[in-house]
């Protein structure tokens, strides 16, 4: 006799028997739920924002392989409208409405007075649905973004007589998962549990609620935006009536002196972008073309500077103690050349090429000229030299020679025209007819200027 076990790695007849029984329980005891199926974000076309791709163009690129994907331009629930904020603000819903049966625990909605304002508690529902029946009806399981309308919560006794139509109750799915109560004796899940919260009059649900321009839209029925606008406008009008000229209301403050002091600033000082042609001794004049504006006084035959109209500190000056250093616009002179005192770190610390050249310390350019070295010094130049062949009787001065592997313990160059003597330079393919070494040194009379030498 085989061993009895309800667990099977596949869905057997035991599973389907229990699944049909659970489905029948939902059909008999569950409440109706109208599902507005979310089918993806709205197609807004080309926006020019890389964070909001145009899925209709069919130009999606796989970040791993680099191949084009979704060439048909299909937009479904897996697409994200705004990749920066991870939002689907303009949602599109299926025009068809699907009916399911669900079960949830009904509870009282109490007002929470423990915080500022008035809050409703227990307005979040946890509703369960039969999983396989759900997939048969809507083609997939419920997911965040789906909107559920509960017809048994329809409000057909509204106070406003002009709203004769009943007001429906909408909830949006916030979370969805397998319910712990939905696992049967076969260890297989049968129930899908969703978390629901009431929808608001926001941009996401415009496809369901409509807009304010439509008289029979749900937005005009369930939204309170018109009342909120009336309240806001009334507050503004009341404020304008109570304080028409925008002054502080101080009449109710005891001991507050509301009198205004009127100051006499004296005579007006002439100003302009150039001094007057016929000044008198002791005349004052403000030059407005100076930044900041500068006050001068006429003394003898000269205009003497008195004061500068120094403006208040800027935001950066108030915020940073090192503002003069951060915003340093001064210059300095080094070796008869003027340099800006504020230098980028890339200029102060020169990069070194990984291969194929070195960095010139004067202009910061990377020399990538290469010569072929056969490894054997036969006295013949086998490197490819694209420069002009010099006169053998002339000498050349290498003013920007960069000490590399050929020179030992060479100091770093400071000035452009500073010369260095490399006492251990090894004559190789760059030198023709190199003489015998004299004290381990060579005199190169036919050095060919290549990538390391300018002019």
Protein Blocks (a to p, Z undefined) as FASTA:
>chain_A
ZZddfbdfbdcfklmmmmmmmmmmmmmmmccddddddebdcdebjnhiaklccfknopac
cfklopaehklopacfkbcfblmlopafbccddfbdcddddddddddddddfkbgcjdde
hkaccddddfklmmmmnopacdehiacddfklpcfbbfblmlmbccddddddfbdcddfk
lpcfkopafbdcdddddddddfklmmmnopfklmkbmklmmpcklmmmmmmmmmmmmmmm
mmmnopacfklpghiafbdcdddebjaddddjbdcfbdcehiacddfkbccddddddehj
accdfbdcdddddfklmmpmklmmmmccbdcdeehiacdfbdcfklmmccddfbhpacdf
klopacfbdcddehiaghiafbdcfbdcddfkbccddfkbccdfkbghiacdfbfmlccd
dfkbccdfkbghiacdeehiacdfkbccdfkbgZZ
